[in-house]
Amino acid sequence: MSEVASEAVTEQVTPSAPDATGEVGRARRRSEDARLITGKTNWTDNIQLPGLLHVAFLRSPISHARISRIDVEAARARPGVVAVVTGADLGDEQGSLPCAWPVTEDMVLPDHPPIAVGEVRYVGEPVAAVVARDRYAAVDALEAIDIDYEPLPAVVDMERAIAEGADLVHVDKGTNKSYTWVFEAGDLNAAFRDAPVIVERRYVQQRLIPTAMEPRAVVCSAVGDEYTLWSATQIPHILRLMLATVTGIPEHRLRVIAPDVGGGFGSKLQVYGEEVVCLLLAKRLGRPVKWTESRSEGNMAVHHGRDQIQRLSLAADRDGRIRGVKVDLLADMGAYLMLVTPGIPLLGAFMFNGIYKMDAYSFTCTGVFTNKTPTDAYRGAGRPEATYAIERMMDELAAELGLDPLEVRRRNWIRHEEFPYDTIAGLTYDSGNYEAATEKAMRLFDYDKLRAEQADRRDRGDPVQLGIGVSTYTEMCGLAPSRVLGSLSYGAGGWEHASVRVLPSGKVEVVTGSSAHGQGHETAWAQIAADRLGVPFEDVRVLHGDTGISPKGMDTYGSRSLAVGGVALYNACDKVVDKARRMAAHLLEADERDLEFSAGSFKVKGVPGQARTLQEVALATFAAHDLPEGFEPSLDSDATHDPDNFSFPHGTHLCAVDVDTETGFVKIRSYVAVDDVGKVVNPLIVEGQVHGGLAQGIAQALYEEAVYDADGNLTTTTMADYLVPSAADLPTFTTDRTETPATTNPLGVKGVGEAGTIASTPAVVGAVVDALRPYGVDDVPMPCTPERVWRALRGTRGQAPPEGAPEPGAGGGLGSAGGAA
């Protein structure tokens, strides 16, 4: 699934035009696409170094077992094999993979060796590595490794895992509970006491496999005591620090480069064992090594996303006003805690209240170990799960009260005149206008007409029922204020760094700590710099992803790049202008206070013809023949931005589906997304992010699920088993925007990278349930495959259809073509 959905399946409603003279707001095509789309670029797997060796990993075929014997001698004797290593061979040298988010003081944190030692705990865990002169020899030698496993009980089900007497994933820890984290606000007992309406539901967020276009890959070279590691990663700066911490290699001797990276979706926000092992092998052998994963290998070994069981209770008055919400969450950690695994569900803790006002709120999350691949960040990271739950609960409240779902939302949401608003979850939403986004979405969707059609089809007993789904969402992104992350025990800050280098010719190099993996940073950052410095867009080059070039940064995730990294760049540009102003004043023999800067020139106010361009100032500074007293001959500047608050994009998504009651087949017939992401730097990039996000959210609703059997075997290891939708499986999107600028940064920007994913899943599932509600159905487990819809209609899951409900499938219908079982 690409970051940008096919234009063949999208319809864009053009928003307001940008300023005529500015770059910010201009719909520029991405300058980096010339190399990315053609593939004529430096992907990690393209890198070739003299004497390069290839690595292959042997992975456990069993979810839980002791390794009683491992014999690698036959593999070492294979042609072309240079080395074979096991966990025991690497010993303490390989360390334990880091977890940077100890969410509670008593959190259970097991050791996590990059190659298993003594015991394996999930299918796909590395047990040995082969190094050979070519990739095929390395892979072929894996079959010569002889291992005896003593199977142990597999822990797969979260609820059973925390029951008394359950088998243990880590016997030495004595429990399958990693932590319990609690947040409470308001008087929940008072909110629920004597509440006229109480709605209780249980939802399951199925496990998902991030499917980036480019699989993971690592190349590592060692020259003397200097190491360079190339990785298809989202986090070169964090990876460098963590590799130094794990291996003991001094950080200043290690350079990490993220070349062009083909997508991430959170799956490359990680410190993986393969990166550690490749670094150690290059160090041990004194030769460069490369590893590139296969797709089926990645499905087992890339960290997974979601996998939660949500129990919610909502108390309300008869008029629909929410009194309080209680959330109990079980979150599957998998077999180990990876970089931010335990904190991912807690990001949702602040979003289960959504855009709604209430008197009390309670959130409890228990992290649970299972014999499955570890989970961690996946597009949205905790916020899609929270938004799904509260939006589904709002639908259930509307059904309980016999109200339109949008009307219930109107009665509870924060009104635009109430911003800034302190939420029950402790956040301050700085700006928003839910009314405007909803009104525009309803108009584009033709909401009232579709509701009338729905009523008519229900009255006629049409076998193809129409469902309408609503998602009025917000999210917190721009991760994050460092002080807030510190209060949550996160192991790092949320700042970002940028520097601007003005070359003697007046051309500009921007160096950013935000490392793109398909988001279009090179184009957007050049637009920001061009506007602030008054230089042509074509005169700006953006450098990133290399700790040798960009030594400072906190990298890319959580829709933070623009709202944090873009603001750092904005501030660095202003520092350049301030430096250049002093030099220009000297050249013009004027007072700095008498200069104005516009369109790339310094002009003396009220004196026509007295001006110096930034390019002229840059050349004069380089020559340094005539400088102001004490002026350093450089205009270069840098800035580090630590945000005061998160940013809070929002919007309204509406979805209409046709559901065939005979076959269970679901067809999306209309989808409208109206998002508010603050000030827009590049509308084309925003549209691409929205389209890609919608594709992933719809995929969770209808198509994707990582499935394990009772023995802990992943049964969806190939693209034939794990259904990632193509453009042909997706509907036409109608998109538009409203704009309420963020008040917490000078650009007025908010995040957009995760918005589509967060908003779309409840809209689609809500539409499916809405179509089936006359049959007594109030939930269909995700993904809503034809089989699951069919079973829900016939009462084979949950309650049987109520007496007097229409009979599913009275004749006709859509048929089952295109449905996924």
VOGU-3710 file (C-alpha; in Angstrom, 3 decimals, decimal comma):
1> msevaseavt> 0,000/0,000/0,000  1,626/3,270/-1,037  1,561/6,557/0,843  -0,410/8,021/-2,042  -3,513/6,301/-3,361  -4,095/6,101/-7,088  -5,528/9,263/-8,613  -7,848/6,985/-10,594  -9,908/6,363/-7,476  -10,018/9,879/-6,083
11> eqvtpsapda> -12,090/12,951/-6,688  -10,736/16,157/-5,248  -12,919/19,105/-4,420  -10,506/22,003/-4,816  -10,194/24,123/-1,656  -9,460/27,810/-1,580  -6,544/28,981/-3,705  -3,167/29,827/-2,118  -1,735/33,287/-1,917  -0,855/34,325/-5,450
21> tgevgrarrr> 2,762/35,197/-4,697  3,715/32,636/-2,060  5,071/29,112/-2,166  3,189/28,008/0,954  -0,216/26,872/-0,242  0,946/26,140/-3,784  0,077/22,730/-5,221  3,553/21,842/-6,436  4,325/18,387/-7,706  6,872/16,686/-5,471
31> sedarlitgk> 10,381/17,367/-6,729  11,665/14,069/-5,309  9,174/12,011/-7,320  11,359/12,069/-10,422  13,707/9,629/-8,726  11,279/7,872/-6,374  8,655/6,893/-8,929  11,206/5,714/-11,478  13,209/3,847/-8,845  16,368/5,614/-9,956
41> tnwtdniqlp> 17,518/6,268/-6,446  19,544/4,835/-3,628  17,299/2,343/-1,855  19,219/0,416/0,809  19,095/-2,792/-1,199  20,706/-0,985/-4,156  23,863/-0,249/-2,181  26,906/-2,194/-3,352  30,243/-2,014/-1,529  33,566/-3,710/-2,320
51> gllhvaflrs> 33,776/-7,132/-0,670  30,088/-7,069/0,299  28,782/-10,153/2,121  25,140/-11,173/2,485  23,252/-12,159/5,625  20,265/-14,474/6,007  18,428/-15,246/9,243  17,064/-18,567/10,371  13,789/-17,994/12,167  11,911/-20,101/14,646
61> pisharisri> 9,078/-22,181/13,147  7,607/-22,643/16,651  5,901/-19,994/18,763  7,295/-21,148/22,111  10,058/-23,658/22,736  13,398/-24,303/24,391  16,379/-24,656/22,091  17,931/-27,885/23,346  20,552/-28,227/20,605  21,769/-26,185/17,684
71> dveaararpg> 24,383/-27,476/15,198  25,692/-25,059/12,573  28,756/-26,978/11,354  27,112/-28,284/8,189  25,998/-24,769/7,306  29,522/-23,436/7,837  30,799/-26,008/5,363  28,417/-24,921/2,612  29,977/-23,294/-0,494  30,262/-19,554/-0,226
81> vvavvtgadl> 29,512/-19,418/3,499  31,843/-17,141/5,445  30,324/-17,351/8,942  27,384/-18,664/10,931  26,488/-17,185/14,311  23,964/-18,062/16,996  22,825/-16,145/20,025  25,341/-18,040/22,127  28,145/-17,062/19,709  27,295/-13,386/20,105
91> gdeqgslpca> 26,866/-13,689/23,873  26,667/-10,465/25,830  27,976/-8,582/22,816  24,512/-8,496/21,263  22,929/-6,942/24,341  19,153/-6,559/24,659  16,974/-4,603/22,260  15,831/-1,348/23,852  12,446/-0,309/25,165  12,431/3,468/25,576
101> wpvtedmvlp> 9,057/3,795/27,261  8,814/2,299/30,776  5,225/3,402/31,328  5,076/2,390/35,002  7,728/1,932/37,675  6,846/-1,750/38,068  6,552/-2,552/34,359  7,768/-6,071/33,529  10,527/-5,732/30,916  12,074/-9,024/29,754
111> dhppiavgev> 15,469/-9,191/28,077  15,189/-9,249/24,303  18,296/-10,638/22,588  18,541/-9,888/18,839  19,176/-13,609/18,257  17,389/-15,946/20,640  19,368/-17,599/23,406  17,962/-20,760/24,977  14,307/-20,102/24,200  12,127/-18,800/21,358
121> ryvgepvaav> 8,880/-16,960/22,033  7,278/-16,252/18,653  7,261/-17,667/15,148  9,807/-15,672/13,183  12,191/-14,926/16,044  15,816/-15,161/14,764  17,799/-18,171/16,016  20,894/-17,970/13,783  22,448/-15,881/11,033  24,434/-17,028/7,998
131> vardryaavd> 26,929/-14,801/6,204  27,857/-15,761/2,643  29,325/-14,329/-0,517  25,931/-13,982/-2,147  22,364/-13,832/-0,915  21,330/-17,160/-2,390  24,193/-19,063/-0,778  23,278/-17,532/2,577  19,605/-18,505/2,239  20,449/-22,019/1,006
141> aleaididye> 22,770/-22,606/3,976  19,928/-22,004/6,446  18,505/-25,439/5,701  21,741/-27,052/6,883  21,373/-25,695/10,416  20,108/-28,466/12,683  18,064/-27,405/15,717  16,189/-29,417/18,321  13,239/-27,635/19,910  11,356/-28,671/23,051
151> plpavvdmer> 7,885/-27,203/22,548  6,340/-25,177/25,366  2,699/-24,103/25,719  1,725/-21,272/23,393  0,008/-18,240/24,910  -2,123/-16,672/22,194  -5,358/-15,354/23,722  -5,004/-12,167/25,819  -7,938/-12,834/28,117  -6,749/-16,355/28,865
161> aiaegadlvh> -3,194/-15,095/29,310  -4,152/-13,032/32,366  -6,421/-15,680/33,899  -5,253/-17,503/37,007  -3,048/-20,500/36,236  -2,280/-19,399/32,678  0,843/-20,644/30,915  3,597/-18,028/30,837  5,471/-16,427/27,978  8,362/-15,538/30,316
171> vdkgtnksyt> 8,397/-18,076/33,148  11,039/-16,163/35,085  8,733/-13,124/35,282  5,887/-15,069/36,857  3,174/-13,164/34,986  1,874/-12,342/31,534  0,980/-8,814/32,634  3,568/-6,253/31,651  1,843/-3,303/33,321  -1,447/-1,722/34,295
181> wvfeagdlna> -1,756/2,020/33,614  -4,646/4,100/34,924  -5,926/7,583/34,139  -8,966/9,087/35,874  -10,645/12,483/35,719  -13,866/13,639/37,293  -16,234/11,621/39,485  -17,038/8,530/37,447  -19,289/7,012/40,105  -21,396/10,167/40,159
191> afrdapvive> -21,551/10,214/36,369  -22,892/6,665/36,195  -25,054/6,830/39,324  -28,711/6,934/38,294  -27,746/7,658/34,667  -30,882/7,230/32,511  -28,850/5,644/29,723  -25,830/3,348/30,024  -24,319/1,801/26,897  -21,757/-1,008/27,222
201> rryvqqrlip> -19,859/-2,580/24,354  -16,812/-4,762/23,650  -14,787/-4,059/20,530  -11,778/-5,869/19,109  -9,015/-4,068/17,264  -7,586/-6,845/15,138  -3,843/-7,263/14,703  -2,472/-5,631/11,549  0,773/-6,045/9,610  2,380/-2,838/8,328
211> tamepravvc> 2,998/-3,361/4,617  5,404/-0,728/3,384  6,284/-0,731/-0,300  9,956/-1,330/0,536  10,809/-4,223/2,871  13,409/-3,642/5,556  17,045/-3,681/4,518  20,394/-3,057/6,219  23,922/-2,500/4,930  26,812/-2,023/7,332
221> savgdeytlw> 30,494/-1,338/6,775  33,401/-1,142/9,208  36,585/0,762/8,413  38,967/0,676/11,360  36,891/1,771/14,321  34,442/3,771/12,168  31,078/2,234/11,287  28,475/3,253/8,731  25,062/1,656/8,754  22,481/2,212/6,032
231> satqiphilr> 18,965/1,180/6,972  15,466/1,544/5,574  14,448/3,290/8,770  12,271/6,184/9,881  14,600/7,047/12,773  18,290/7,382/11,818  19,102/9,599/14,829  17,326/7,451/17,403  18,734/4,305/15,788  22,278/5,628/16,061
241> lmlatvtgip> 21,910/6,314/19,783  20,240/2,990/20,501  22,772/0,962/18,498  25,561/2,609/20,438  23,777/1,848/23,702  23,138/-1,814/22,828  26,518/-2,685/21,281  28,878/-0,406/23,206  30,233/1,122/19,992  30,832/4,822/20,748
251> ehrlrviapd> 28,100/6,959/19,241  30,589/9,339/17,617  32,164/6,383/15,762  28,827/5,370/14,241  27,111/6,983/11,268  23,562/5,990/10,367  22,085/6,780/6,967  18,478/6,378/5,905  18,594/6,569/2,098  15,348/7,012/0,216
261> vgggfgsklq> 12,913/4,826/2,149  9,871/3,286/0,517  7,240/3,790/3,184  7,133/3,003/6,857  3,726/3,506/8,517  5,476/3,083/11,882  7,006/-0,288/11,020  10,384/1,381/10,561  10,108/3,356/13,799  12,095/0,614/15,444
271> vygeevvcll> 15,465/-0,721/16,539  15,452/-4,196/15,062  17,647/-7,128/15,951  18,758/-7,458/12,334  20,307/-3,976/12,514  22,232/-4,880/15,666  23,435/-8,198/14,240  24,567/-6,688/10,930  26,569/-4,085/12,833  28,212/-6,763/14,986
281> lakrlgrpvk> 28,956/-8,952/11,948  30,607/-6,094/10,076  32,670/-5,357/13,176  33,613/-9,028/13,634  34,402/-9,810/9,982  35,891/-6,468/8,956  33,830/-6,565/5,762  30,576/-4,899/4,735  27,378/-6,943/5,067  23,875/-6,619/3,682
291> wtesrsegnm> 20,500/-8,065/4,671  17,208/-7,570/2,847  14,054/-9,253/4,072  11,528/-11,098/1,963  7,863/-10,144/2,190  6,842/-13,361/3,972  9,792/-12,978/6,343  8,709/-9,433/7,064  5,128/-10,435/7,822  6,451/-12,535/10,702
301> avhhgrdqiq> 9,281/-10,301/11,892  8,229/-6,672/11,356  6,450/-5,461/14,450  2,663/-5,606/14,166  0,045/-3,001/14,994  -3,242/-2,605/16,940  -4,394/-5,884/18,655  -6,552/-4,610/21,494  -9,691/-5,687/23,298  -11,736/-2,656/24,306
311> rlslaadrdg> -14,515/-2,659/26,889  -16,397/0,627/27,090  -19,224/1,986/29,195  -20,909/5,292/28,431  -23,387/7,069/30,708  -25,722/9,698/29,278  -28,883/11,674/29,939  -32,054/11,076/27,958  -31,332/14,119/25,806  -28,088/12,467/24,707
321> rirgvkvdll> -25,665/14,520/26,795  -22,693/12,385/27,815  -22,047/12,150/31,551  -19,002/9,896/31,556  -16,984/7,259/29,716  -15,123/4,288/31,179  -12,522/2,393/29,158  -10,894/-0,933/30,055  -8,255/-1,996/27,585  -6,230/-5,145/27,035
331> admgaylmlv> -3,287/-4,472/24,722  -1,261/-7,302/23,203  2,447/-6,578/23,571  3,489/-9,745/21,768  6,452/-11,646/23,143  8,687/-8,649/23,947  8,575/-4,914/24,514  10,207/-3,133/21,614  11,137/0,537/21,290  7,797/2,145/22,259
341> tpgipllgaf> 5,550/-0,918/22,502  4,043/-0,298/25,959  3,291/3,360/25,273  1,378/2,934/22,019  -2,029/2,147/23,582  -1,511/4,966/26,074  -1,423/7,504/23,243  -5,083/6,644/22,840  -5,781/7,309/26,513  -6,080/11,015/25,740
351> mfngiykmda> -8,352/10,496/22,733  -11,179/8,207/23,904  -13,096/11,375/24,751  -12,753/12,516/21,142  -14,320/15,903/20,402  -16,907/15,520/23,153  -17,571/17,190/26,495  -18,240/15,050/29,546  -18,082/15,194/33,329  -15,907/12,155/34,051
361> ysftctgvft> -13,550/9,798/32,299  -11,622/6,686/33,302  -9,030/4,742/31,301  -7,271/1,544/32,365  -4,861/-0,336/30,124  -3,212/-3,674/30,840  -0,305/-4,717/28,625  -0,276/-8,475/28,033  2,517/-10,759/26,820  1,651/-13,432/24,226
371> nktptdayrg> 3,656/-15,752/21,985  3,182/-13,520/18,989  5,285/-11,003/17,080  5,731/-7,866/19,192  3,445/-4,938/18,488  4,478/-1,306/18,239  3,647/1,841/16,291  1,383/1,550/13,252  -0,099/4,522/11,399  -2,012/6,494/14,019
381> agrpeatyai> -0,510/4,574/16,953  -3,227/4,358/19,615  -5,367/7,161/18,272  -7,204/5,129/15,577  -8,140/2,586/18,253  -9,517/5,310/20,529  -11,379/7,124/17,753  -12,927/3,886/16,554  -14,242/3,112/20,029  -15,746/6,509/20,872
391> ermmdelaae> -17,291/6,973/17,422  -18,879/3,537/17,567  -20,193/4,319/21,046  -21,745/7,550/19,796  -23,576/5,517/17,156  -24,797/3,123/19,838  -25,973/6,013/22,003  -27,888/7,442/19,042  -29,527/4,073/18,397  -30,475/3,721/22,068
401> lgldplevrr> -32,130/7,154/22,038  -33,630/6,920/18,550  -31,666/9,965/17,404  -29,721/10,673/14,237  -26,013/9,888/14,848  -24,982/13,389/13,765  -27,501/14,975/16,100  -26,083/13,107/19,099  -22,642/14,339/18,160  -23,836/17,938/17,826
411> rnwirheefp> -25,289/17,841/21,305  -21,935/16,841/22,781  -19,113/18,292/20,744  -17,011/21,314/21,645  -18,398/24,368/19,866  -16,057/26,531/17,842  -16,488/29,523/20,148  -15,306/27,412/23,122  -11,707/27,057/21,867  -9,170/26,837/23,372
421> ydtiagltyd> -10,793/24,022/25,338  -9,408/21,943/28,210  -10,635/18,381/27,713  -11,563/15,848/30,368  -8,394/13,928/29,362  -6,160/16,844/30,296  -5,296/18,219/26,856  -5,897/21,729/25,587  -7,386/21,769/22,106  -6,192/25,088/20,699
431> sgnyeaatek> -8,487/25,517/17,696  -11,161/23,809/15,643  -14,555/24,140/14,021  -16,419/20,839/14,026  -19,631/22,533/12,874  -18,075/23,862/9,674  -16,391/20,579/8,737  -19,597/18,634/9,360  -21,786/21,055/7,431  -19,492/20,882/4,410
441> amrlfdydkl> -19,283/17,087/4,573  -23,079/16,724/4,777  -23,510/18,953/1,755  -20,975/17,057/-0,352  -22,396/13,720/0,808  -26,055/14,762/0,288  -26,758/13,349/3,724  -30,506/13,987/3,925  -31,149/12,468/0,494  -29,246/9,303/1,434
451> raeqadrrdr> -31,142/9,004/4,722  -34,411/9,257/2,753  -33,230/6,543/0,373  -32,241/4,370/3,329  -35,696/4,685/4,875  -37,343/3,795/1,586  -35,201/0,695/1,075  -35,858/-0,453/4,615  -39,593/-0,012/4,131  -39,461/-2,039/0,911
461> gdpvqlgigv> -37,407/-4,813/2,472  -34,734/-4,387/-0,184  -32,228/-7,264/0,078  -29,452/-4,721/-0,494  -29,524/-2,380/2,464  -27,980/1,076/2,617  -25,835/1,998/5,607  -24,483/5,422/6,531  -21,428/5,805/8,746  -20,208/8,896/10,573
471> stytemcgla> -16,821/9,803/12,014  -16,356/13,234/13,572  -12,803/12,867/14,776  -9,874/14,732/16,190  -6,378/13,526/16,956  -3,331/14,696/18,842  -0,196/14,794/16,768  2,970/16,775/16,317  4,565/14,545/18,950  5,327/16,156/21,276
481> psrvlgslsy> 6,149/18,666/24,005  9,202/17,207/25,692  7,914/18,011/29,172  4,713/16,043/28,449  6,671/13,068/27,139  8,801/13,257/30,268  5,722/13,175/32,483  4,727/9,959/30,693  8,198/8,422/31,301  9,085/8,427/27,608
491> gaggwehasv> 12,812/8,053/27,073  13,371/11,070/24,818  12,108/14,530/23,979  9,826/15,811/21,239  11,924/18,627/19,796  13,208/18,876/16,234  16,178/20,569/14,637  16,821/22,335/11,354  19,661/24,353/9,897  19,895/26,616/6,873
501> rvlpsgkvev> 23,102/27,082/4,904  23,302/30,032/2,514  25,931/29,304/-0,129  28,102/32,045/-1,674  25,981/31,996/-4,833  22,840/32,577/-2,817  21,593/29,029/-3,226  20,243/27,443/-0,047  20,768/24,107/1,640  18,246/23,079/4,272
511> vtgssahgqg> 19,274/20,374/6,720  16,425/18,793/8,656  16,257/16,202/11,412  12,934/14,979/10,020  13,657/12,060/7,728  11,078/11,436/5,002  9,936/8,017/3,844  7,469/9,101/1,185  5,803/12,189/2,668  7,292/14,831/0,353
521> hetawaqiaa> 9,490/16,695/2,834  11,951/17,841/0,204  9,231/19,709/-1,655  7,357/21,118/1,357  10,501/22,195/3,210  11,794/23,933/0,078  8,479/25,799/-0,177  8,736/27,009/3,421  12,349/28,118/2,988  11,653/29,799/-0,352
531> drlgvpfedv> 8,880/31,872/1,218  10,791/32,870/4,342  14,005/33,711/2,476  12,471/35,099/-0,713  14,491/32,828/-2,983  13,222/30,729/-5,893  11,903/27,299/-4,972  14,418/25,743/-7,358  17,288/27,338/-5,409  16,588/25,302/-2,265
541> rvlhgdtgis> 17,956/21,818/-1,645  16,794/19,759/1,332  19,193/17,305/3,025  18,080/14,699/5,548  18,404/11,136/6,766  22,149/11,040/7,402  23,574/11,570/10,878  26,850/12,624/9,263  25,082/15,509/7,507  22,179/16,099/9,887
551> pkgmdtygsr> 23,637/15,308/13,306  20,628/16,459/15,338  17,072/15,211/15,061  14,223/13,239/16,550  13,064/11,830/13,196  9,676/11,143/11,638  6,554/9,618/13,182  3,340/10,753/14,863  2,534/13,381/12,187  5,238/15,544/13,748
561> slavggvaly> 7,419/16,426/10,771  5,723/19,647/9,670  4,287/20,780/12,997  7,668/20,368/14,730  10,382/20,027/12,073  8,769/22,524/9,703  8,552/25,094/12,486  12,217/24,530/13,350  13,020/25,327/9,718  10,782/28,421/9,802
571> nacdkvvdka> 12,672/29,700/12,845  16,077/28,934/11,328  15,144/30,888/8,206  14,186/33,891/10,318  17,588/33,739/11,994  19,243/33,833/8,555  17,238/36,922/7,676  18,211/38,584/10,957  21,907/37,947/10,253  21,599/39,113/6,668
581> rrmaahllea> 19,755/42,259/7,757  22,790/43,445/9,704  25,079/42,788/6,752  22,666/44,463/4,321  22,420/47,532/6,547  26,199/47,764/6,536  26,350/47,494/2,742  23,596/50,075/2,317  25,044/52,355/4,986  21,665/52,371/6,684
591> derdlefsag> 20,269/51,613/10,101  18,950/48,065/10,504  15,689/49,497/11,789  15,186/51,326/8,492  15,328/48,123/6,427  12,383/46,056/5,308  12,719/42,560/3,884  10,378/41,284/1,215  10,614/39,151/-1,935  14,208/38,267/-1,076
601> sfkvkgvpgq> 15,513/41,854/-0,891  16,432/44,293/1,851  15,188/47,765/1,048  15,619/51,083/2,776  12,153/52,308/3,690  11,133/55,272/1,598  14,309/55,248/-0,534  13,633/53,748/-3,994  16,523/51,864/-5,513  18,361/51,344/-2,230
611> artlqevala> 18,271/47,537/-1,941  20,379/44,426/-1,658  19,156/40,930/-2,509  19,857/38,010/-0,207  22,144/36,624/-2,918  24,186/39,832/-2,946  24,421/39,794/0,816  25,511/36,127/0,764  28,320/36,794/-1,713  29,533/39,825/0,201
621> tfaahdlpeg> 29,511/37,796/3,411  31,514/35,038/1,742  34,084/37,484/0,387  34,351/39,064/3,852  36,122/42,125/2,428  33,860/44,548/4,210  32,059/43,250/7,284  30,387/45,035/10,188  32,447/45,147/13,360  32,350/41,754/15,102
631> fepsldsdat> 30,306/40,121/12,320  31,194/36,496/11,554  31,384/35,796/7,803  28,415/33,421/7,733  24,652/33,666/7,338  24,156/30,032/8,295  21,717/29,469/11,150  20,047/26,662/12,979  17,086/26,258/15,315  15,653/23,644/17,629
641> hdpdnfsfph> 11,906/23,737/18,192  10,198/22,110/21,160  6,435/22,620/20,771  4,296/24,074/23,538  1,427/21,735/22,698  0,335/18,958/20,410  -1,565/19,894/17,267  -5,168/18,797/16,819  -6,389/18,261/13,256  -10,004/17,224/12,952
651> gthlcavdvd> -12,708/16,556/10,411  -15,882/14,763/9,447  -15,916/11,625/7,326  -19,151/10,165/5,950  -19,454/6,768/4,297  -22,358/5,088/2,482  -22,284/1,339/1,882  -24,530/-1,148/0,157  -24,708/-4,431/2,070  -26,078/-7,516/0,347
661> tetgfvkirs> -28,044/-9,386/3,013  -27,866/-12,608/0,980  -24,094/-12,789/0,601  -22,737/-10,346/3,171  -20,855/-8,443/0,479  -20,109/-4,805/1,342  -19,652/-2,158/-1,333  -18,672/1,416/-0,520  -20,751/3,598/-2,829  -19,839/7,033/-1,482
671> yvavddvgkv> -17,089/8,391/0,757  -16,676/12,051/1,738  -13,761/13,310/3,841  -13,602/16,899/5,028  -10,463/17,444/7,075  -9,089/20,452/8,901  -5,302/20,268/9,112  -4,681/23,947/9,740  -2,610/25,908/7,249  -1,745/23,825/4,187
681> vnplivegqv> 1,776/24,061/2,776  1,155/21,908/-0,312  -2,389/20,789/-1,202  -1,185/17,947/-3,441  0,844/16,428/-0,637  -2,083/16,796/1,760  -4,376/15,027/-0,705  -1,878/12,211/-1,115  -1,629/11,743/2,634  -5,417/11,751/3,032
691> hgglaqgiaq> -5,895/9,245/0,213  -3,242/6,898/1,581  -4,649/7,193/5,095  -8,161/6,417/3,869  -6,860/3,333/2,088  -5,318/2,003/5,289  -8,307/2,781/7,490  -10,700/1,168/5,021  -8,330/-1,800/4,817  -8,687/-2,372/8,558
701> alyeeavyda> -12,457/-2,079/8,317  -12,937/-4,485/5,412  -9,812/-6,429/4,467  -6,738/-6,797/6,662  -6,135/-9,097/9,647  -3,084/-10,922/10,972  -4,374/-14,333/12,040  -2,728/-16,757/14,480  -3,873/-20,299/15,129  -4,134/-21,844/18,601
711> dgnlttttma> -0,469/-22,931/18,466  0,766/-19,425/17,754  1,415/-19,948/14,046  0,891/-16,889/11,874  -1,361/-18,085/9,050  -1,201/-14,854/7,039  2,463/-14,855/6,059  2,077/-14,030/2,351  0,272/-11,437/0,288  -2,056/-14,204/-0,825
721> dylvpsaadl> -3,192/-14,670/2,778  -3,007/-11,119/4,093  -5,291/-9,009/1,934  -3,886/-5,555/1,223  -6,368/-3,708/-0,996  -5,344/-2,257/-4,326  -6,829/0,800/-6,007  -9,396/-1,518/-7,613  -10,712/-2,463/-4,153  -11,185/1,125/-3,004
731> ptfttdrtet> -13,988/3,583/-3,667  -13,896/7,040/-5,178  -13,105/9,587/-2,473  -14,556/13,064/-2,367  -12,255/15,253/-0,314  -12,315/18,839/0,850  -11,006/20,922/3,728  -11,879/23,574/6,220  -9,105/25,627/7,779  -8,672/26,669/11,386
741> pattnplgvk> -4,966/27,439/11,800  -3,109/26,091/14,805  -2,464/28,829/17,329  0,577/27,153/18,855  3,052/27,531/15,986  3,849/30,392/13,578  3,035/28,326/10,477  -0,458/27,535/11,753  -0,016/23,926/10,637  -1,358/20,679/12,056
751> gvgeagtias> -0,584/17,073/11,144  -2,151/15,150/8,266  -0,212/11,904/7,841  -2,453/9,809/10,082  -5,789/11,619/9,864  -7,309/9,499/7,098  -6,478/6,266/8,880  -7,854/7,512/12,192  -11,134/8,769/10,751  -12,074/6,177/8,146
761> tpavvgavvd> -12,306/2,892/10,056  -15,249/3,867/12,301  -16,989/5,553/9,370  -16,892/2,352/7,307  -17,733/-0,107/10,083  -20,389/2,258/11,387  -21,973/2,246/7,931  -21,980/-1,561/7,811  -23,611/-1,790/11,242  -26,082/0,950/10,314
771> alrpygvddv> -27,223/-1,104/7,317  -27,738/-4,168/9,516  -29,294/-2,499/12,544  -32,905/-3,388/11,520  -31,791/-7,035/11,794  -30,678/-6,595/15,405  -26,976/-6,339/14,585  -24,952/-3,839/16,635  -21,445/-5,046/15,770  -19,534/-6,881/13,070
781> pmpctpervw> -15,964/-7,852/14,005  -13,295/-6,296/11,825  -12,520/-6,880/9,090  -16,155/-6,923/7,948  -15,713/-9,713/5,426  -18,742/-11,161/3,617  -18,628/-14,230/5,857  -18,667/-12,174/9,052  -21,469/-9,959/7,808  -23,439/-13,046/6,738
791> ralrgtrgqa> -22,933/-14,675/10,142  -23,925/-11,497/11,980  -27,152/-11,353/9,975  -28,001/-14,917/10,872  -27,189/-14,581/14,548  -24,318/-17,061/14,475  -22,217/-14,470/16,295  -23,784/-12,504/19,090  -27,546/-12,317/19,545  -30,019/-13,778/17,069
801> ppegapepga> -32,030/-11,261/15,003  -34,941/-9,962/17,069  -38,442/-11,242/16,569  -40,135/-9,418/13,704  -36,897/-8,311/12,036  -36,852/-8,550/8,226  -35,531/-11,823/6,839  -31,990/-11,432/5,492  -31,777/-11,858/1,750  -35,313/-11,896/0,428
811> ggglgsagga> -34,079/-12,062/-3,161  -31,902/-10,181/-5,647  -28,738/-8,654/-4,199  -25,265/-7,547/-5,137  -23,758/-11,007/-5,340  -20,454/-11,940/-3,763  -17,934/-10,922/-6,410  -14,986/-9,133/-4,897  -15,715/-10,091/-1,320  -12,896/-11,298/0,868
821> a> -13,432/-14,209/3,223
//
